[in-house]
Amino acid sequence: MRSRQSLVTARPAQVHRNNRFSKESADMTANEQTTVAVLGLGPMGRAIATTLIKSGNRTIVWNRTPGKDTELVALGAESAPEPAAAIAPADLVIAVLSDHASVHAVLDPVAGRLPGKTLVNLTSTAPEDSRELGRWAAGHGIDYLDGGIMAVPPMIGGPGASILYSGSATGYERHRADFEKLAAAEYFGDDPGTAALYDFALLAGMYAMFTGFFHGAAMVRSAGVSASSFAPRAAAYVTAMAELLPAYAEVIDSGDYTDEVQPASFHKPAFDAIVRASRDAGVALDIVGPIKNLIDRMIADGRAGMGLERIVEELAGARP
C-alpha cells in the first residue's frame, strides 16, 4: 500500500471506473499485447511484475540493487541492466521507486527515450510532487499518469485491490486493460496530483483507525486482555461506526455544524474520561491527546454547540 488524499473531489465526468469506457475502446486495448517495463523491485514492484508476467505480458524489470529479479526472471521476466534497456522495448513504463527524488534520479537520464510510451508513476509521491512530475513529463513530451495503490503487495492481482489514476486520459484508456490485471482501476481526471490526494486522504483515515486500535489494545492489556481477543470487538465496532460516514459528510458539505443532540460539549466529558482511563492504564496520550485538544479548542472558541464534524474546519485552519 502506498503512503500517498483538503480533499479535492473530481468532477463526476472525470471519474471513470472500469465499466465507463466504450466497448470498442476496451476491445482494442484488450487485444494489444503490451510490453511493460517495471522500474523498482521492492515488495510492490515485485508484486506488480509478477502479476503482469502471469497475465501474459512481456515484462522487463530493473532494480538499482542487483539480485531482486531472480524469482521474476524464473517466472519469465527479462532482466535489464539499466533503466534505458528496460524502457527501450516497452509500451508502458511503471515506476515503483522509493520516493520523488528517486523518480527523477532514475528517469531524468532517460527522459529522451520515454516519448511515445506511457509512463505511470506508482511511487509514493505527495500530490504537489506528482504535479511537478506531470509538468516534467509534459516538458519532455511524455504521456504521464500518476497513481495511488490502495492495496498491500499480496493483494495485487486479486480481489479488493484498487489503483487510482490521474493524468493522461489517453494513456489511461490505452492501457486500462493492463491496469485492470493489477487491480480495479479508477480514473480521476487530468490533474496528475488528484490520485495521490485521494490516496493520502484515504491512508490518513486508515492510519488513524489502526493507531486508534493500537491505543485501545494497549489500554485493555493493562487488565490482562490480549490484543487477539480485543480485535474482533474492535473490528465489529469500527465497521458499525463506519456507517455514519455518509451522514457526517452531508453535515460537512452543508457547513451547518449545529448539533442539539451530541455537540462538542457532550463529547468533552466522555473524552476527558478516555484520557484519564488511558493515564490510569499507563498508556501514553500520543493518539488521544490531539483529539482532546481539538475538542477543547472548539469549546474555547465558542463552538460548544457544534458537532464533532466541525473538526474538519479546525484541521483546515478555517476560522469563520
PyMOL commands that set and color helices and strands:
alter all, ss='L'
color gray80, all
select helices_A, chain A and resi 12-14+23-31+43-54+70-75+83-87+100-113+127-139+153-155+169-182+194-221+227-242+245-254+264-280+288-300+308-316
alter helices_A, ss='H'
color red, helices_A
select strands_A, chain A and resi 15-16+35-39+58-62+78-79+92-95+118-121+143-150+162-167+184-188
alter strands_A, ss='S'
color yellow, strands_A
deselect
rebuild
show_as cartoon
